[in-house]
Amino acid sequence: MTNKYAEKRIIEPHLYYATPARVLADTRLQGREKLKVLQTMRMDAGYLAAATTAQLGGGRVPNLQRVESAIRALKQANGRNA
């Protein structure tokens, strides 16, 4: 079960983390929780890219490449392939 601290960050990571590296550095999150936060960031970055392509504008979310890189680093640190 995920705690409230993690739940908030999984749902709206942009409110708590300026970059994916900040997620990785958060010592209060476990590996699985960090992965969930990064997956939400990846989804948000994808939505922003689509909105930008459609000229709808968008909010501040991390670059998709940085999110993907952070996910790979987390998986490698946990002994799993990306």
GUVO-915118 format. One record per residue (C-alpha): residue number from 1; residue in one letter; x, y, z. Coordinates in steps of 0.25 Angstrom, whole numbers, plus 5000, padded with zeros to 4 digits. Last residue first. Layout:
# GUVO-915118
ZAMI    n  res    xx    yy    zz
ZAMI  NUM    a     X     Y     Z
...
***
This chain:
# GUVO-915118
ZAMI    n  res    xx    yy    zz
ZAMI   82    a  5060  4997  4924
ZAMI   81    n  5067  4984  4929
ZAMI   80    r  5066  4981  4944
ZAMI   79    g  5076  4981  4955
ZAMI   78    n  5069  4992  4964
ZAMI   77    a  5080  5002  4960
ZAMI   76    q  5077  4999  4946
ZAMI   75    k  5062  5001  4947
ZAMI   74    l  5065  5014  4954
ZAMI   73    a  5075  5019  4943
ZAMI   72    r  5065  5014  4932
ZAMI   71    i  5054  5022  4938
ZAMI   70    a  5063  5034  4940
ZAMI   69    s  5067  5034  4925
ZAMI   68    e  5052  5033  4921
ZAMI   67    v  5049  5045  4929
ZAMI   66    r  5060  5053  4923
ZAMI   65    q  5056  5049  4909
ZAMI   64    l  5042  5053  4912
ZAMI   63    n  5046  5067  4916
ZAMI   62    p  5040  5071  4930
ZAMI   61    v  5026  5077  4931
ZAMI   60    r  5023  5092  4932
ZAMI   59    g  5009  5094  4926
ZAMI   58    g  5003  5093  4912
ZAMI   57    g  5000  5100  4899
ZAMI   56    l  4989  5096  4890
ZAMI   55    q  4997  5097  4877
ZAMI   54    a  4993  5082  4873
ZAMI   53    t  5008  5079  4874
ZAMI   52    t  5009  5086  4887
ZAMI   51    a  4997  5078  4892
ZAMI   50    a  5003  5065  4888
ZAMI   49    a  5017  5068  4894
ZAMI   48    l  5010  5073  4907
ZAMI   47    y  5002  5060  4907
ZAMI   46    g  5015  5052  4905
ZAMI   45    a  5021  5060  4916
ZAMI   44    d  5010  5057  4926
ZAMI   43    m  5011  5042  4923
ZAMI   42    r  5026  5042  4925
ZAMI   41    m  5023  5049  4938
ZAMI   40    t  5013  5039  4942
ZAMI   39    q  5023  5028  4939
ZAMI   38    l  5033  5035  4947
ZAMI   37    v  5024  5036  4959
ZAMI   36    k  5021  5021  4958
ZAMI   35    l  5036  5018  4957
ZAMI   34    k  5039  5026  4969
ZAMI   33    e  5028  5018  4977
ZAMI   32    r  5034  5005  4973
ZAMI   31    g  5048  5009  4977
ZAMI   30    q  5043  5014  4991
ZAMI   29    l  5040  5029  4993
ZAMI   28    r  5045  5037  5005
ZAMI   27    t  5059  5037  5000
ZAMI   26    d  5055  5047  4989
ZAMI   25    a  5068  5047  4980
ZAMI   24    l  5062  5039  4968
ZAMI   23    v  5050  5048  4968
ZAMI   22    r  5059  5061  4968
ZAMI   21    a  5066  5055  4956
ZAMI   20    p  5053  5054  4949
ZAMI   19    t  5053  5070  4949
ZAMI   18    a  5045  5081  4956
ZAMI   17    y  5038  5071  4966
ZAMI   16    y  5027  5074  4976
ZAMI   15    l  5015  5080  4968
ZAMI   14    h  5020  5074  4955
ZAMI   13    p  5018  5060  4962
ZAMI   12    e  5003  5061  4962
ZAMI   11    i  4997  5047  4965
ZAMI   10    i  5010  5040  4968
ZAMI    9    r  5014  5051  4977
ZAMI    8    k  5001  5052  4985
ZAMI    7    e  5001  5036  4986
ZAMI    6    a  5016  5036  4991
ZAMI    5    y  5013  5045  5003
ZAMI    4    k  5000  5038  5006
ZAMI    3    n  5006  5024  5007
ZAMI    2    t  5005  5014  4996
ZAMI    1    m  5000  5000  5000
***
